[in-house]
Amino acid sequence: MSHQVTLSETRNESGSDRGTGSFGGISLQIENVSKVFAGRAGNVEALRPVNLNVEAGEFVTLLGPSGCGKSTLLSIIAGLETATTGSVMADTRKVQGPGTDRVLLFQEAALFPWLDVQHNIEFGLRQLGTPAGERRALARRFLEMVHLQGFERSYVHQLSGGMRQRVAIARALAINPAVLLMDEPFGALDALTRDRLHAELESIWSSTRKTVLFVTHNVREAVALGDRVLVFSPRPGRIVREFRINLPRPRSLEDHSLVDESAEILTVLRDAIGNDELEAENG
């Protein structure tokens, strides 16, 4: 007799159990991780060795100019890209490929246009073999969490950009990952929508305590969301400075303390860009 696996029985690539009732994040240890891509014109050094410890349930923002290796680092942590050197440990287990304990979200929501909102959210659960009744219940739960009740039967082309990102977040949360890897998820949205999603993401993080790594090139966004902000240099990327953000939550982009903190970080970022340009000019 065949046995249908429920989400609560699922084991991910790293070997850890993530039941539907299990919330919270896991720690990450990133040791000496670098990346060199082979190209026709020669090797391209995308990322210099990165060493980073992320606590379970911590929200860390990665800040830097485009092309500095932030997204490459997320892909390595997700198990979608292999590091040239070093290793990533997720909850003390070595990352050797993708796993449901780590979910990567992109700037484009990457939804399936032939599925409605309900079935987009259920997609990962279906792949895990979760029974239909449990899938429907989980989808409804996370639709409510991202404030999309009433849009269950809507299709992607009927949704705004912000709504699509809400669906993508709900789909990610439905499989109960321990780590959310977010690659500029709000970068293509208008300012008002982005501000609303900042508040919603912070609320979701506060209630679930997932571990979040969030890539951005927007300084105020990094400060508004992060427990820590890691400033990256231009390619080849490396961490040049770390800032711990002790401002009270929830945070407003217009708050004077946040603006002051952002100004200090922006100065460091500009110095890093300027120093790299000088190095390049002088060989």
N, C-alpha and C positions, 0 to 999 in steps of 0.2 A: 504494500500500500504506500503510495507516495505521501510525503510529508511536506506541507507548504510552510516555508520559513516566514515567521513574522519578524517585524523590525526589532522587537525586543530580544529576538534570538540571534540577530545578525552580529557577526564579528567582522571587523574591518581588516584591511591589509596589515595594520600594525599589530593586530592580535588583541586589541582591547575591545570590551563589550560596550555598546552604546544603546541602551534601552530607551524606549519612548519616554519613560519617566525620569531618565537620567539627564539632568541639566548640568551646566557648568563646563568650564574649559579645562584644558590640559596645558602643561608647561612645554616649552620648546627650547632646545639647546642647539644653537647653530655654531659649529666649530670650524673655523678656517675655510669657510665655503667661498670658492671663487668659480668664475666661469669664463672660458675662452672659446669663442666660436671660430670654426675654420671657414675661411672664405676664399674665393678665387684669387683675390689679391693678397692673401696671407691671413694670418690669424688676427682676430679682433678680440681684445681683452675687454669684456663687458663688465666684469665685477672682480675687484681685488678682494683678497681674503677678508671675510666678515666673521666676526665673533660676537654672538649675541645670545643672552638668556632672556626668555620671556616667561613671566610667571603665569600660572593658571588663572584665567579670568582677567588678564591684563589687556588693556586697549593701547596698542602701540601704533603710532603713525610714522610712516616712512616718507620723508619730504626731500625733494630734490628736483632738478631740472629734467625735462624729457630726455630719455635715452641714457640715464645714469645707472641702470641696472636694477632699479627697484622692482620692476615687474619680473625680471629674470629671477630675482631672489624669491619672490612669491611662487613662481612656477617650480623652483627647486623644492621649496617647502611643501608644495602640493604634491610633489612626486611626478610632475609632468615633464620636468627637465632634469638632466643629470648634472651634478656639479663636477667641475674639472678637478677640484681638490676639496677636501673636507667632507663633513657629514652633518646631517640634520637628525636630531632625536626628538620624537614626539612622545611625551610622557615616558621617557627613558628608552623607547624602542626606536631603532634606526629606521628612517624613512627610506624605502626601497622602491616605491611606486605610489600610485594614487590609492587613497583609502577614504572611506566614508567619515572618518574622524576629521578630515580636512576638506573644506569646500572652497573653491576659488570662484569669485564673482567678478565679472568684467564691466567695463564702461557700457558696453552693449549688453542688454539683458539676456540675449541668447535664448529667447523663448521659442517654442515650436509654434509656428503660425497656424498649423492645421489643428491644433488643440485649443480648447477654451481654457480659461483661467484655472478652473477646477482641475482639469486633467493635466495642465502644465505642472501644477503643484504636486499632483499625485505621481508624476512621471518617475521620480527617483524611488518612491515607495514601491511602485509597480516592479521596477527593476530588481528590487530587493525581495520581491515575492510577498509583500505585505498583503493580507486579505483585503478584499474590496471594501468591506464595512469599516475596517480600521483606517484604510486610505482616505475614505470620505470624511471620517471624523477628524483626522489629523489635518486634512486640507482646510476644513471649516475652521478649525482652531487657529491655524496660522493666517487664514484670510482675515479673521477678526483681529489678530495681533497687528496686521499691517493696514487695518481699516479699509478693507475692500469687500465687506459684506455687500451682497447685491450684484456683484460683478462676476459671479461664478461661471456664468454661461457666455461671458463676453470673450471675443477673440482679440489677438494681439493688435490688429490694425484698428481696433476700436478703443484702444487705451492710449493715454498720454504717456510721455516719456517717464514721468515720475511714477505713474501707476505700473508701468512695465517693470521698473526697478523694484517696486514693492512686491510684485509677483515673484521676481527672481529671488528676493530675500526670503519670501515665504517658502519657495521651493527648496532653498538651501536649508532653512531651519527645519523643514518637515522631516528630513532624514537624520536630524539630531546630531550634527557634527559637533566636535569639541572646539574646532578652530574655524573661524571665518577669515578667509584671505580675500581682501577687497581691493581690486585694482582700479582705482579712480572711478568708483561706481556712479558718482554724481557729476562727473566732469562735463558731460554733455547737456546738463540740465540748466534751466534758467535759475537766477539767483533766489527767487522766492520759493520755487519748488525744492531747490537744494537745501534751503534753510529748514523747510518743513521736514525733509527727510533726515537732516541732521538730528532734529529733535526725536523723530521716530526711532532712528537707529540707536540713539543714546538710551531711549526708554527700553527698547528690546534688549540691549546689552545689559542694562541694569537689572532686568527681570530674569535673564537667562544666564548671565555671567559667563558667556562664551569667551574664549581667547580670540582677540581680533587683531589682525595686522592690516592696516589701511594705508594704501599708497595714494599720495596726492602731490601736486606741485603748488597747492594753494596753502599759504602759510597760516592764514586764519582758520581754515578748515582743520588743519593739523592740530592747532592749539585748542580749538573748540572741542575736538573729539578725544584727543589722546591723553592717557596717563603719562606717556613719554612721547617725545618727538625726536626722531633720529634724522639728522641732517646728512644727506649724501652729497658727495662731490659729483661733478660731471664725469662722464665716462673716461677711464674705467672707474666705476662707482666704488666708493668706500665710505664708511661712516666717519665723518669729520667732527661731529659734536653730538652730544646727547643732552636733551633738556627734560627735566622732570616737571610736569605741569601740576601744580598744587592748587589751582583755582577751583572754587566750589562749583558743583554741578547742580542743575543744568546751566550751561554756559551760553551767553549771547555773543554773536560776532561783533556787536557794537559796544560790549562792555569795555570800560577804560582799561581795566587790568589786562584783559585779553589782548586789546590793541597794543598795549605797551610790551607785553610778552612777545607778541608777533613781530613787533618792530625789532626787538633784540635778535630774534631768530633770523629775520630777514637779513640783517646785517651780516650774520655769520654765513648765511647762504650766499650772499653777494660776494663776500670775501673768498669763499671757496671757489666760486666760479671765476673770479678775477685771478686768483692764484694759479688755477689750472691753465687759464689762458696764457699767463706769463710763462709757466713751465713749458707749454707747447711752443711758444714763440722762441724760447731759449734752448729748445731741444732737450 
